[in-house]
Amino acid sequence: MAELNFHHLRYFWAVAQHRHLTRAAAALHVSPSALSIQLRQLEERLGHALFERRNRQMVLTEAGRIALAHADTIFRTGQELVSTL
């Protein structure tokens, strides 16, 4: 089984926060097309669509909401580690 790519997870997390691909891409300093490719790779890895694209907004699917809860925990734990050390 291939490991989870945490860069893909960080990109997903940013899009979920911004709810907009272009804004998230700008915040991450990547192109929207590169970000879209990374999201697609994460969705393929997980086997589920994480967003529904409605107009220009990115709306989380049920799988996306589950993934976001895990991503929040992962990144919060990482920040706690940095703060602790």
PyMOL commands that set and color helices and strands:
alter all, ss='L'
color gray80, all
select helices_A, chain A and resi 6-18+21-28+32-46+62-84
alter helices_A, ss='H'
color red, helices_A
select strands_A, chain A and resi 51-54+57-60
alter strands_A, ss='S'
color yellow, strands_A
deselect
rebuild
show_as cartoon
